[in-house]
Amino acid sequence: MPSYIVKCKSSASDEEIQAVKDQAVKNGGTITHEYSLIKGFAVTVPEVSVLSFDGHPHVERVEEDAEVRTQ
């Protein structure tokens, strides 16, 4: 399963973020990391389920997790 980073809106409460995480798990995902600097988390989830975040009122964006390198 691919891994994604889900960034929640800065206005989202802890309870609202937990609801987004619960939705990810309900859709077959596994939370792999919770970020402290941003309101977000990493999740492995089936590709078809990532669409469930589109238009979610507490999600700012979802992007595929990838390795980043500097030169």
N, C-alpha and C positions, 0 to 999 in steps of 0.2 A: 504494500500500500504506500502511496506517496505521502510525504510529510508536508504540512502546511503551517504557516505562522498566521495566527488569527489575532489581529489587533482590534481591541474594543475601543469604543469612543471614550474620550477623556471624561465625559460626563457620566459614564456608566458606573453604577454602584457595585459594591462587592457582590451583592445578591444577583444583580443583573449579569455580571460576568460569570458567576456560578451557573446561572441558567443557560448561558451560551455553552459552557463546558458540558453541562448535562445533556444538551442537545447533541453535541458532538459525539458523546459516548453512546447515546441512544441510537445514533445513526451508524454505529459500528466503529467509532473511532477510539483511539487511546491517547490520552494526554501524556506527552513525553517530557514536557518542560513548562514551567510557569515562570514568566518573566517578572522581575521586580521593578525594573526601570520604566517599563511601559505596561499599560493595562492589556496584557495579552498572554498567549500561550502557544506552544507548539503541539500539534496533533497529527497522528497518522490516521487517515480516514479514507475510505473508498472514494475514488474520483467522483462518482455519481453523487455522493453525499455532500461533497464540498459545495454544491450548488445550494444547499439548504441555508447557507450563510448569506446568500445574495438578498439584499433588501432587509436583512435583520436589523431591527431598530437600534441594537447596541453594538453592532460590528461596524468598524470604520473600513477595514479592508482585510482581505485574505490573499496571501501570496505563497507560492510554492517555496518550501525551504530549500535553500541551495548553499553550497559552499562558496564563500567569498574569499578572494585572495588579493593581496596587495603586491605590487612589484617592487 
